[in-house]
């Protein structure tokens, strides 16, 4: 189980790092349903994502920092659910983004549950 969780953590860290970099390169206007997010909050979300990437990877180096991985996964899941809420509120009828964010949130939930309950550091 530990190996599966590490694979998921590394994949989520790569995904999140790419998402954070994308946020700094593109504005919230790039996704129609996320236009309600202020630009400053958009950039802050990118910074939080970079911190979450660190939190997902650092436990591989410093075992005492093991609690960071599930906390980072919970933060990323909360962000994905925030995006879902903003999307639903926007009235956009194209739900491909919604499905994507829900899948990422589910992966985050698996990591958090696995690290908090099944295979803690």
The first five atom37 places (N, CA, C, CB, O) and aatype in JSON, in Angstrom:
{
  "aatype": [20, 20, 20, 20, 20, 20, 20, 20, 20, 20, 20, 20, 20, 20, 20, 20, 20, 20, 20, 20, 20, 20, 20, 20, 20, 20, 20, 20, 20, 20, 20, 20, 20, 20, 20, 20, 20, 20, 20, 20, 20, 20, 20, 20, 20, 20, 20, 20, 20, 20, 20, 20, 20, 20, 20, 20, 20, 20, 20, 20, 20, 20, 20, 20, 20, 20, 20, 20, 20, 20, 20, 20, 20, 20, 20, 20, 20, 20, 20, 20, 20, 20, 20, 20, 20, 20, 20, 20, 20, 20, 20, 20, 20, 20, 20, 20, 20, 20, 20, 20, 20, 20, 20, 20, 20, 20, 20, 20, 20, 20, 20, 20, 20, 20, 20, 20, 20, 20, 20, 20, 20],
  "atom_mask": [
    [1, 1, 1, 1, 1],
    [1, 1, 1, 1, 1],
    [1, 1, 1, 1, 1],
    [1, 1, 1, 1, 1],
    [1, 1, 1, 1, 1],
    [1, 1, 1, 1, 1],
    [1, 1, 1, 1, 1],
    [1, 1, 1, 1, 1],
    [1, 1, 1, 1, 1],
    [1, 1, 1, 1, 1],
    [1, 1, 1, 1, 1],
    [1, 1, 1, 1, 1],
    [1, 1, 1, 1, 1],
    [1, 1, 1, 1, 1],
    [1, 1, 1, 1, 1],
    [1, 1, 1, 1, 1],
    [1, 1, 1, 1, 1],
    [1, 1, 1, 1, 1],
    [1, 1, 1, 1, 1],
    [1, 1, 1, 1, 1],
    [1, 1, 1, 1, 1],
    [1, 1, 1, 1, 1],
    [1, 1, 1, 1, 1],
    [1, 1, 1, 1, 1],
    [1, 1, 1, 1, 1],
    [1, 1, 1, 1, 1],
    [1, 1, 1, 1, 1],
    [1, 1, 1, 1, 1],
    [1, 1, 1, 1, 1],
    [1, 1, 1, 1, 1],
    [1, 1, 1, 1, 1],
    [1, 1, 1, 1, 1],
    [1, 1, 1, 1, 1],
    [1, 1, 1, 1, 1],
    [1, 1, 1, 1, 1],
    [1, 1, 1, 1, 1],
    [1, 1, 1, 1, 1],
    [1, 1, 1, 1, 1],
    [1, 1, 1, 1, 1],
    [1, 1, 1, 1, 1],
    [1, 1, 1, 1, 1],
    [1, 1, 1, 1, 1],
    [1, 1, 1, 1, 1],
    [1, 1, 1, 1, 1],
    [1, 1, 1, 1, 1],
    [1, 1, 1, 1, 1],
    [1, 1, 1, 1, 1],
    [1, 1, 1, 1, 1],
    [1, 1, 1, 1, 1],
    [1, 1, 1, 1, 1],
    [1, 1, 1, 1, 1],
    [1, 1, 1, 1, 1],
    [1, 1, 1, 1, 1],
    [1, 1, 1, 1, 1],
    [1, 1, 1, 1, 1],
    [1, 1, 1, 1, 1],
    [1, 1, 1, 1, 1],
    [1, 1, 1, 1, 1],
    [1, 1, 1, 1, 1],
    [1, 1, 1, 1, 1],
    [1, 1, 1, 1, 1],
    [1, 1, 1, 1, 1],
    [1, 1, 1, 1, 1],
    [1, 1, 1, 1, 1],
    [1, 1, 1, 1, 1],
    [1, 1, 1, 1, 1],
    [1, 1, 1, 1, 1],
    [1, 1, 1, 1, 1],
    [1, 1, 1, 1, 1],
    [1, 1, 1, 1, 1],
    [1, 1, 1, 1, 1],
    [1, 1, 1, 1, 1],
    [1, 1, 1, 1, 1],
    [1, 1, 1, 1, 1],
    [1, 1, 1, 1, 1],
    [1, 1, 1, 1, 1],
    [1, 1, 1, 1, 1],
    [1, 1, 1, 1, 1],
    [1, 1, 1, 1, 1],
    [1, 1, 1, 1, 1],
    [1, 1, 1, 1, 1],
    [1, 1, 1, 1, 1],
    [1, 1, 1, 1, 1],
    [1, 1, 1, 1, 1],
    [1, 1, 1, 1, 1],
    [1, 1, 1, 1, 1],
    [1, 1, 1, 1, 1],
    [1, 1, 1, 1, 1],
    [1, 1, 1, 1, 1],
    [1, 1, 1, 1, 1],
    [1, 1, 1, 1, 1],
    [1, 1, 1, 1, 1],
    [1, 1, 1, 1, 1],
    [1, 1, 1, 1, 1],
    [1, 1, 1, 1, 1],
    [1, 1, 1, 1, 1],
    [1, 1, 1, 1, 1],
    [1, 1, 1, 1, 1],
    [1, 1, 1, 1, 1],
    [1, 1, 1, 1, 1],
    [1, 1, 1, 1, 1],
    [1, 1, 1, 1, 1],
    [1, 1, 1, 1, 1],
    [1, 1, 1, 1, 1],
    [1, 1, 1, 1, 1],
    [1, 1, 1, 1, 1],
    [1, 1, 1, 1, 1],
    [1, 1, 1, 1, 1],
    [1, 1, 1, 1, 1],
    [1, 1, 1, 1, 1],
    [1, 1, 1, 1, 1],
    [1, 1, 1, 1, 1],
    [1, 1, 1, 1, 1],
    [1, 1, 1, 1, 1],
    [1, 1, 1, 1, 1],
    [1, 1, 1, 1, 1],
    [1, 1, 1, 1, 1],
    [1, 1, 1, 1, 1],
    [1, 1, 1, 1, 1],
    [1, 1, 1, 1, 1],
    [1, 1, 1, 1, 1]
  ],
  "atom_positions": [
    [[0.81, -1.19, 0.0], [0.0, 0.0, 0.0], [0.86, 1.26, 0.0], [-0.93, -0.01, 1.19], [0.51, 2.27, -0.61]],
    [[1.98, 1.19, 0.69], [2.89, 2.34, 0.76], [3.38, 2.73, -0.63], [4.07, 2.03, 1.68], [3.48, 3.92, -0.95]],
    [[3.7, 1.75, -1.46], [4.2, 2.03, -2.81], [3.1, 2.69, -3.65], [4.71, 0.73, -3.49], [3.36, 3.64, -4.39]],
    [[1.89, 2.18, -3.55], [0.77, 2.77, -4.3], [0.56, 4.22, -3.89], [-0.53, 1.96, -4.07], [0.36, 5.09, -4.73]],
    [[0.62, 4.48, -2.59], [0.45, 5.85, -2.11], [1.57, 6.76, -2.6], [0.39, 5.87, -0.59], [1.33, 7.91, -2.96]],
    [[2.8, 6.25, -2.63], [3.91, 7.07, -3.13], [3.75, 7.37, -4.62], [5.25, 6.37, -2.88], [4.02, 8.49, -5.06]],
    [[3.31, 6.39, -5.37], [3.09, 6.63, -6.8], [2.01, 7.7, -6.99], [2.68, 5.31, -7.52], [2.17, 8.62, -7.8]],
    [[0.92, 7.57, -6.24], [-0.15, 8.57, -6.34], [0.34, 9.95, -5.9], [-1.34, 8.15, -5.48], [-0.01, 10.96, -6.52]],
    [[1.14, 10.0, -4.84], [1.67, 11.28, -4.36], [2.56, 11.94, -5.4], [2.44, 11.09, -3.06], [2.46, 13.14, -5.64]],
    [[3.43, 11.16, -6.02], [4.33, 11.72, -7.04], [3.53, 12.21, -8.24], [5.38, 10.67, -7.48], [3.78, 13.29, -8.77]],
    [[2.56, 11.41, -8.68], [1.72, 11.84, -9.81], [0.92, 13.1, -9.47], [0.76, 10.7, -10.23], [0.8, 14.0, -10.29]],
    [[0.38, 13.14, -8.25], [-0.37, 14.33, -7.83], [0.56, 15.54, -7.72], [-1.08, 14.08, -6.49], [0.17, 16.65, -8.05]],
    [[1.79, 15.33, -7.24], [2.75, 16.44, -7.14], [3.09, 16.99, -8.53], [4.03, 15.97, -6.43], [3.17, 18.2, -8.71]],
    [[3.3, 16.11, -9.49], [3.59, 16.55, -10.86], [2.39, 17.31, -11.42], [3.94, 15.34, -11.78], [2.54, 18.39, -12.0]],
    [[1.21, 16.74, -11.25], [-0.02, 17.38, -11.73], [-0.2, 18.77, -11.1], [-1.25, 16.49, -11.41], [-0.53, 19.73, -11.79]],
    [[0.02, 18.85, -9.8], [-0.19, 20.1, -9.09], [0.87, 21.14, -9.46], [-0.17, 19.86, -7.58], [0.56, 22.33, -9.58]],
    [[2.11, 20.7, -9.64], [3.16, 21.63, -10.07], [2.85, 22.21, -11.45], [4.53, 20.93, -10.09], [3.05, 23.39, -11.69]],
    [[2.36, 21.36, -12.34], [1.98, 21.84, -13.67], [0.8, 22.81, -13.58], [1.63, 20.66, -14.59], [0.76, 23.81, -14.29]],
    [[-0.14, 22.51, -12.71], [-1.29, 23.39, -12.53], [-0.89, 24.74, -11.94], [-2.32, 22.74, -11.64], [-1.41, 25.78, -12.35]],
    [[0.04, 24.72, -11.0], [0.51, 25.98, -10.4], [1.25, 26.82, -11.43], [1.42, 25.69, -9.19], [1.04, 28.03, -11.51]],
    [[2.11, 26.18, -12.2], [2.84, 26.91, -13.24], [1.86, 27.48, -14.26], [3.87, 25.98, -13.93], [2.04, 28.6, -14.75]],
    [[0.84, 26.7, -14.59], [-0.17, 27.16, -15.55], [-0.9, 28.4, -15.01], [-1.18, 26.04, -15.85], [-1.21, 29.32, -15.77]],
    [[-1.16, 28.41, -13.7], [-1.85, 29.55, -13.11], [-1.03, 30.83, -13.2], [-2.19, 29.26, -11.65], [-1.58, 31.92, -13.35]],
    [[0.28, 30.71, -13.12], [1.13, 31.89, -13.22], [1.3, 32.35, -14.67], [2.49, 31.61, -12.61], [1.58, 33.52, -14.93]],
    [[1.12, 31.42, -15.6], [1.27, 31.76, -17.01], [-0.03, 32.26, -17.63], [1.78, 30.55, -17.78], [-0.01, 33.11, -18.52]],
    [[-1.17, 31.73, -17.17], [-2.48, 32.08, -17.71], [-3.32, 32.75, -16.63], [-3.2, 30.82, -18.26], [-3.06, 32.59, -15.43]],
    [[-4.3, 33.5, -17.05], [-5.2, 34.11, -16.08], [-6.4, 33.22, -15.84], [-5.65, 35.5, -16.56], [-6.61, 32.23, -16.53]],
    [[-7.17, 33.61, -14.83], [-8.4, 32.89, -14.53], [-9.39, 32.99, -15.68], [-9.02, 33.42, -13.24], [-10.36, 32.23, -15.74]],
    [[-9.17, 33.92, -16.58], [-10.04, 34.11, -17.74], [-9.91, 32.96, -18.75], [-9.73, 35.45, -18.42], [-10.74, 32.82, -19.64]],
    [[-8.86, 32.15, -18.6], [-8.64, 31.04, -19.53], [-9.72, 29.97, -19.43], [-7.27, 30.42, -19.29], [-10.0, 29.28, -20.4]],
    [[-10.31, 29.84, -18.25], [-11.39, 28.88, -18.04], [-12.65, 29.7, -17.78], [-11.07, 27.89, -16.84], [-12.75, 30.4, -16.78]],
    [[-13.59, 29.6, -18.69], [-14.78, 30.45, -18.66], [-15.47, 30.43, -17.31], [-15.75, 30.02, -19.75], [-15.85, 31.48, -16.79]],
    [[-15.65, 29.26, -16.74], [-16.43, 29.15, -15.5], [-15.67, 29.67, -14.28], [-16.83, 27.71, -15.28], [-16.27, 29.83, -13.22]],
    [[-14.36, 29.93, -14.4], [-13.58, 30.4, -13.25], [-13.33, 31.9, -13.27], [-12.26, 29.68, -13.2], [-12.53, 32.41, -12.49]],
    [[-14.01, 32.6, -14.16], [-13.79, 34.05, -14.28], [-14.19, 34.83, -13.03], [-14.57, 34.59, -15.46], [-13.77, 35.97, -12.87]],
    [[-14.97, 34.23, -12.16], [-15.4, 34.91, -10.94], [-14.28, 35.01, -9.91], [-16.6, 34.19, -10.34], [-14.37, 35.78, -8.95]],
    [[-13.23, 34.23, -10.09], [-12.12, 34.25, -9.13], [-11.26, 35.49, -9.39], [-11.26, 32.95, -9.24], [-10.81, 35.69, -10.51]],
    [[-11.03, 36.32, -8.36], [-10.18, 37.5, -8.54], [-8.76, 37.09, -8.9], [-10.18, 38.36, -7.27], [-8.28, 36.03, -8.51]],
    [[-8.08, 37.96, -9.65], [-6.74, 37.64, -10.13], [-5.76, 37.37, -8.97], [-6.21, 38.78, -11.0], [-4.95, 36.45, -9.05]],
    [[-5.83, 38.16, -7.92], [-4.96, 37.94, -6.77], [-5.18, 36.59, -6.12], [-5.16, 39.03, -5.75], [-4.23, 35.92, -5.73]],
    [[-6.44, 36.19, -6.01], [-6.76, 34.88, -5.45], [-6.26, 33.77, -6.37], [-8.27, 34.74, -5.22], [-5.81, 32.73, -5.91]],
    [[-6.35, 34.0, -7.67], [-5.86, 33.03, -8.66], [-4.36, 32.8, -8.47], [-6.14, 33.53, -10.11], [-3.9, 31.65, -8.45]],
    [[-3.6, 33.88, -8.31], [-2.16, 33.75, -8.1], [-1.86, 33.12, -6.74], [-1.49, 35.12, -8.2], [-0.92, 32.33, -6.62]],
    [[-2.66, 33.46, -5.73], [-2.47, 32.85, -4.41], [-2.72, 31.35, -4.46], [-3.41, 33.5, -3.37], [-2.02, 30.58, -3.8]],
    [[-3.71, 30.93, -5.25], [-3.95, 29.49, -5.4], [-2.74, 28.8, -6.03], [-5.21, 29.25, -6.26], [-2.4, 27.68, -5.66]],
    [[-2.1, 29.47, -6.99], [-0.89, 28.91, -7.59], [0.22, 28.76, -6.56], [-0.41, 29.78, -8.74], [0.92, 27.74, -6.55]],
    [[0.39, 29.74, -5.69], [1.42, 29.67, -4.64], [1.1, 28.55, -3.65], [1.54, 31.02, -3.9], [2.0, 27.82, -3.22]],
    [[-0.17, 28.42, -3.28], [-0.57, 27.35, -2.36], [-0.31, 25.99, -3.01], [-2.07, 27.5, -1.98], [0.11, 25.06, -2.33]],
    [[-0.56, 25.89, -4.3], [-0.3, 24.62, -4.99], [1.18, 24.26, -4.94], [-0.77, 24.7, -6.45], [1.53, 23.1, -4.74]],
    [[2.06, 25.25, -5.13], [3.49, 24.96, -5.03], [3.86, 24.48, -3.62], [4.32, 26.21, -5.39], [4.67, 23.56, -3.47]],
    [[3.27, 25.07, -2.6], [3.52, 24.61, -1.23], [3.01, 23.18, -1.04], [2.84, 25.55, -0.21], [3.64, 22.38, -0.34]],
    [[1.89, 22.86, -1.66], [1.35, 21.5, -1.57], [2.27, 20.49, -2.26], [-0.05, 21.44, -2.18], [2.41, 19.36, -1.79]],
    [[2.88, 20.89, -3.35], [3.84, 20.02, -4.03], [4.99, 19.68, -3.08], [4.39, 20.68, -5.32], [5.4, 18.52, -2.97]],
    [[5.48, 20.68, -2.39], [6.55, 20.46, -1.41], [6.06, 19.51, -0.31], [7.02, 21.81, -0.79], [6.77, 18.59, 0.09]],
    [[4.84, 19.75, 0.16], [4.28, 18.89, 1.2], [4.07, 17.45, 0.77], [2.98, 19.45, 1.65], [4.12, 16.55, 1.61]],
    [[3.85, 17.22, -0.5], [3.69, 15.85, -0.99], [5.03, 15.12, -1.12], [2.98, 15.85, -2.33], [5.08, 13.9, -0.99]],
    [[6.1, 15.86, -1.38], [7.39, 15.24, -1.67], [8.34, 15.2, -0.47], [8.06, 15.97, -2.81], [9.11, 14.25, -0.31]],
    [[8.29, 16.21, 0.38], [9.23, 16.31, 1.51], [9.24, 15.06, 2.4], [8.89, 17.52, 2.36], [10.31, 14.67, 2.86]],
    [[8.09, 14.41, 2.66], [8.14, 13.22, 3.51], [9.04, 12.1, 2.97], [6.74, 12.68, 3.69], [9.43, 11.21, 3.73]],
    [[9.37, 12.12, 1.7], [10.31, 11.13, 1.16], [11.71, 11.37, 1.69], [10.31, 11.16, -0.39], [12.52, 10.44, 1.78]],
    [[12.0, 12.62, 2.03], [13.33, 12.99, 2.51], [13.37, 13.07, 4.03], [13.76, 14.33, 1.91], [14.32, 12.59, 4.66]],
    [[12.36, 13.67, 4.62], [12.29, 13.86, 6.07], [11.08, 13.1, 6.6], [12.22, 15.39, 6.44], [9.95, 13.58, 6.49]],
    [[11.31, 11.95, 7.17], [10.21, 11.1, 7.64], [9.35, 11.78, 8.7], [10.76, 9.79, 8.19], [8.16, 11.51, 8.81]],
    [[9.95, 12.66, 9.49], [9.22, 13.35, 10.54], [8.17, 14.31, 9.97], [10.18, 14.11, 11.45], [7.26, 14.73, 10.68]],
    [[8.3, 14.65, 8.7], [7.35, 15.57, 8.05], [6.23, 14.81, 7.35], [8.09, 16.46, 7.03], [5.58, 15.35, 6.45]],
    [[5.99, 13.59, 7.77], [5.0, 12.73, 7.12], [3.59, 13.27, 7.11], [5.0, 11.42, 7.76], [2.81, 12.94, 6.22]],
    [[3.24, 14.08, 8.09], [1.88, 14.62, 8.16], [1.61, 15.62, 7.04], [1.65, 15.29, 9.52], [0.45, 15.92, 6.74]],
    [[2.67, 16.14, 6.41], [2.49, 17.13, 5.34], [1.78, 16.55, 4.12], [3.83, 17.69, 4.94], [1.01, 17.25, 3.46]],
    [[2.04, 15.3, 3.8], [1.46, 14.7, 2.59], [-0.07, 14.63, 2.64], [2.02, 13.29, 2.38], [-0.72, 15.1, 1.7]],
    [[-0.66, 14.08, 3.69], [-2.13, 14.06, 3.69], [-2.74, 15.45, 3.84], [-2.63, 13.17, 4.81], [-3.82, 15.7, 3.31]],
    [[-2.06, 16.34, 4.54], [-2.57, 17.7, 4.67], [-2.56, 18.38, 3.29], [-1.73, 18.52, 5.69], [-3.52, 19.05, 2.92]],
    [[-1.47, 18.21, 2.54], [-1.39, 18.78, 1.19], [-2.48, 18.19, 0.3], [0.0, 18.52, 0.57], [-3.09, 18.91, -0.49]],
    [[-2.72, 16.9, 0.42], [-3.77, 16.26, -0.39], [-5.15, 16.83, -0.04], [-3.77, 14.73, -0.17], [-5.97, 17.04, -0.94]],
    [[-5.4, 17.08, 1.23], [-6.69, 17.66, 1.64], [-6.83, 19.08, 1.09], [-6.81, 17.67, 3.2], [-7.91, 19.46, 0.64]],
    [[-5.75, 19.86, 1.12], [-5.8, 21.23, 0.59], [-6.08, 21.21, -0.91], [-4.46, 21.97, 0.88], [-6.89, 22.0, -1.4]],
    [[-5.42, 20.33, -1.64], [-5.64, 20.24, -3.08], [-7.08, 19.79, -3.37], [-4.63, 19.25, -3.73], [-7.72, 20.31, -4.28]],
    [[-7.58, 18.82, -2.59], [-8.96, 18.38, -2.77], [-9.94, 19.53, -2.51], [-9.28, 17.19, -1.83], [-10.92, 19.69, -3.23]],
    [[-9.66, 20.32, -1.48], [-10.53, 21.47, -1.18], [-10.51, 22.47, -2.33], [-10.07, 22.15, 0.13], [-11.55, 23.04, -2.68]],
    [[-9.34, 22.68, -2.92], [-9.25, 23.59, -4.07], [-10.06, 23.05, -5.24], [-7.78, 23.8, -4.48], [-10.76, 23.81, -5.91]],
    [[-9.97, 21.76, -5.51], [-10.73, 21.17, -6.61], [-12.23, 21.3, -6.36], [-10.34, 19.69, -6.79], [-12.99, 21.57, -7.29]],
    [[-12.66, 21.1, -5.13], [-14.08, 21.25, -4.81], [-14.51, 22.71, -4.9], [-14.37, 20.71, -3.4], [-15.65, 23.0, -5.28]],
    [[-13.61, 23.63, -4.57], [-13.89, 25.06, -4.75], [-14.12, 25.35, -6.23], [-12.73, 25.92, -4.21], [-15.07, 26.05, -6.59]],
    [[-13.26, 24.82, -7.08], [-13.42, 25.01, -8.52], [-14.76, 24.43, -8.99], [-12.26, 24.35, -9.29], [-15.43, 25.03, -9.83]],
    [[-15.15, 23.28, -8.45], [-16.44, 22.68, -8.81], [-17.58, 23.62, -8.43], [-16.62, 21.31, -8.12], [-18.51, 23.82, -9.21]],
    [[-17.51, 24.18, -7.23], [-18.56, 25.09, -6.78], [-18.64, 26.34, -7.64], [-18.32, 25.48, -5.35], [-19.74, 26.77, -8.0]],
    [[-17.49, 26.93, -7.96], [-17.47, 28.12, -8.81], [-18.01, 27.78, -10.19], [-16.04, 28.69, -8.92], [-18.76, 28.56, -10.78]],
    [[-17.64, 26.62, -10.7], [-18.12, 26.19, -12.01], [-19.64, 26.03, -12.02], [-17.46, 24.86, -12.42], [-20.32, 26.52, -12.92]],
    [[-20.18, 25.36, -11.01], [-21.63, 25.16, -10.95], [-22.37, 26.48, -10.81], [-22.0, 24.22, -9.79], [-23.44, 26.68, -11.38]],
    [[-21.79, 27.38, -10.04], [-22.42, 28.7, -9.84], [-22.38, 29.54, -11.12], [-21.71, 29.46, -8.7], [-23.23, 30.4, -11.33]],
    [[-21.38, 29.29, -11.97], [-21.24, 30.09, -13.19], [-22.34, 29.82, -14.21], [-19.9, 29.84, -13.82], [-22.6, 30.64, -15.08]],
    [[-22.98, 28.66, -14.1], [-24.04, 28.32, -15.06], [-23.52, 27.71, -16.35], [-24.84, 29.53, -15.38], [-24.3, 27.45, -17.27]],
    [[-22.22, 27.48, -16.43], [-21.63, 26.86, -17.63], [-22.18, 25.44, -17.77], [-20.07, 26.85, -17.55], [-22.17, 24.67, -16.81]],
    [[-22.66, 25.12, -18.95], [-23.26, 23.8, -19.17], [-22.26, 22.74, -19.61], [-24.35, 23.92, -20.21], [-22.63, 21.57, -19.72]],
    [[-21.04, 23.1, -19.86], [-20.01, 22.14, -20.24], [-19.35, 21.64, -18.95], [-18.94, 22.78, -21.21], [-18.68, 22.39, -18.25]],
    [[-19.55, 20.37, -18.67], [-19.1, 19.84, -17.39], [-17.84, 18.99, -17.47], [-20.19, 19.04, -16.79], [-17.56, 18.23, -16.54]],
    [[-17.07, 19.1, -18.54], [-15.85, 18.32, -18.63], [-14.85, 18.73, -17.56], [-15.22, 18.47, -20.02], [-14.16, 17.88, -16.99]],
    [[-14.76, 20.03, -17.27], [-13.88, 20.49, -16.2], [-14.33, 19.95, -14.85], [-13.82, 22.02, -16.17], [-13.51, 19.57, -14.01]],
    [[-15.62, 19.93, -14.64], [-16.19, 19.46, -13.38], [-15.8, 18.02, -13.11], [-17.71, 19.6, -13.4], [-15.39, 17.69, -11.99]],
    [[-15.91, 17.17, -14.1], [-15.54, 15.76, -13.95], [-14.04, 15.65, -13.62], [-15.88, 14.96, -15.23], [-13.65, 14.88, -12.75]],
    [[-13.24, 16.41, -14.33], [-11.79, 16.4, -14.1], [-11.46, 16.78, -12.66], [-11.09, 17.37, -15.08], [-10.68, 16.1, -11.99]],
    [[-12.05, 17.88, -12.18], [-11.76, 18.32, -10.81], [-12.24, 17.32, -9.78], [-12.41, 19.68, -10.55], [-11.59, 17.13, -8.75]],
    [[-13.36, 16.66, -10.03], [-13.85, 15.65, -9.1], [-12.95, 14.43, -9.06], [-15.27, 15.24, -9.48], [-12.76, 13.84, -8.0]],
    [[-12.39, 14.04, -10.2], [-11.46, 12.91, -10.23], [-10.2, 13.25, -9.44], [-11.1, 12.53, -11.7], [-9.71, 12.43, -8.66]],
    [[-9.67, 14.45, -9.63], [-8.48, 14.86, -8.89], [-8.79, 14.89, -7.39], [-7.98, 16.26, -9.37], [-7.97, 14.45, -6.58]],
    [[-9.95, 15.41, -7.02], [-10.35, 15.44, -5.61], [-10.45, 14.03, -5.03], [-11.68, 16.17, -5.44], [-10.09, 13.8, -3.87]],
    [[-10.94, 13.09, -5.82], [-11.04, 11.7, -5.37], [-9.66, 11.09, -5.15], [-11.84, 10.86, -6.38], [-9.45, 10.36, -4.18]],
    [[-8.73, 11.37, -6.04], [-7.35, 10.88, -5.87], [-6.75, 11.48, -4.59], [-6.46, 11.25, -7.1], [-6.09, 10.78, -3.82]],
    [[-7.0, 12.76, -4.37], [-6.52, 13.41, -3.15], [-7.11, 12.76, -1.91], [-6.86, 14.91, -3.16], [-6.41, 12.55, -0.91]],
    [[-8.4, 12.44, -1.97], [-9.06, 11.79, -0.83], [-8.44, 10.42, -0.56], [-10.57, 11.66, -1.09], [-8.29, 10.04, 0.6]],
    [[-8.1, 9.69, -1.6], [-7.45, 8.38, -1.43], [-6.09, 8.54, -0.76], [-7.28, 7.67, -2.8], [-5.74, 7.77, 0.14]],
    [[-5.32, 9.53, -1.18], [-4.02, 9.77, -0.58], [-4.18, 10.16, 0.89], [-3.25, 10.86, -1.35], [-3.48, 9.63, 1.76]],
    [[-5.09, 11.08, 1.17], [-5.28, 11.54, 2.55], [-5.73, 10.38, 3.44], [-6.31, 12.68, 2.6], [-5.2, 10.2, 4.54]],
    [[-6.7, 9.6, 2.98], [-7.16, 8.46, 3.76], [-6.05, 7.44, 3.96], [-8.37, 7.8, 3.08], [-5.85, 6.91, 5.05]],
    [[-5.32, 7.17, 2.88], [-4.22, 6.21, 2.97], [-3.14, 6.65, 3.93], [-3.62, 5.97, 1.61], [-2.61, 5.83, 4.69]],
    [[-2.79, 7.92, 3.92], [-1.71, 8.41, 4.79], [-2.17, 8.68, 6.21], [-1.12, 9.67, 4.21], [-1.38, 8.57, 7.15]],
    [[-3.43, 9.03, 6.4], [-3.93, 9.25, 7.75], [-4.29, 7.93, 8.45], [-5.14, 10.16, 7.71], [-4.09, 7.79, 9.66]],
    [[-4.83, 6.96, 7.68], [-5.41, 5.76, 8.3], [-4.66, 4.48, 7.93], [-6.85, 5.64, 7.89], [-4.22, 3.75, 8.82]],
    [[-4.5, 4.19, 6.65], [-4.0, 2.89, 6.23], [-2.51, 2.71, 6.38], [-4.36, 2.66, 4.83], [-2.05, 1.69, 6.92]],
    [[-1.74, 3.67, 5.92], [-0.28, 3.53, 5.93], [0.4, 4.85, 6.3], [0.22, 3.05, 4.55], [1.05, 5.47, 5.46]],
    [[0.24, 5.27, 7.56], [0.88, 6.52, 7.97], [2.4, 6.39, 7.95], [0.4, 6.93, 9.37], [2.94, 5.28, 7.98]],
    [[3.08, 7.51, 7.9], [4.55, 7.48, 7.85], [5.12, 7.01, 9.14], [5.1, 8.85, 7.52], [6.35, 6.92, 9.28]]
  ]
}
